[in-house]
């Protein structure tokens, strides 16, 4: 299986909620998108490192989750 490449395509700030979000698109499938929260007011030079932390946190959460049928 090949390694997926996620391209960071955006950083947005919700001033009212004091939250920031980074947006990704899969390089090999642009229909796959992901948005994750990053520290509020994140400067541009820290996007990649903070985006990696958010992806890793989501990965850990998903790998530890339990799947159930309704």
N, C-alpha and C positions, 0 to 999 in steps of 0.2 A: 504494500500500500504506500502510495506516495505521500509526502508531507503536504498538508494544506497550507496555503499562503493566505493570510487575511490582510487585506490592504486597509489601512486607516484612511477613511474618506471624509471624516468630519469630526469636529469638536464643537459642542454647543453648550451654552450656559443658560440655565433657567434662573434669572435674577430673582424672581419672586420666591422661588423655593430654595434658592441658594444651593443648586445642584448643577453639576456638569456631567456631560455624557460624551463618550467617544463612540463613533459609528464605524463599523467594518463592513467590507464586502469581500466574499471569497473570490480570489483571483481566477479560479477555474470555473466558477459558477456565479455570475453576477446576480442571479435571482436569490442567492443566499445572503442574508444581511443579519447583522447583530449590533445591538446598541447596549452599552454597559456604562454604569455610573463610574466616574472617576472623581478625585478630590475637586471640590469647587474652586473655580478660578484658576485652574491648571494652566501654567505657562506653556507655550509651544515647545520649548526645549525639553519638557518632561512628559510629553504625550506618549511616546513609545514605551517608556519604563512603567508608567502608570497603567497604560492599556494592557501590558503584559500581566501586571498584578491582578487586574480585573478579570482577564481571561483565565488565569490560573485559579483564582478564587471560584469562578463559575465552574470550572472543570472539577475542582474538588467537591463542590456542592452537588454536582450532577452525579459524580461517581459514587457518592455516599447515599444518594437518595434511594428510596424504596418505591418500586412501581406497583401500582394496584389497579385492579379493574373496578369499575363503579358497582 
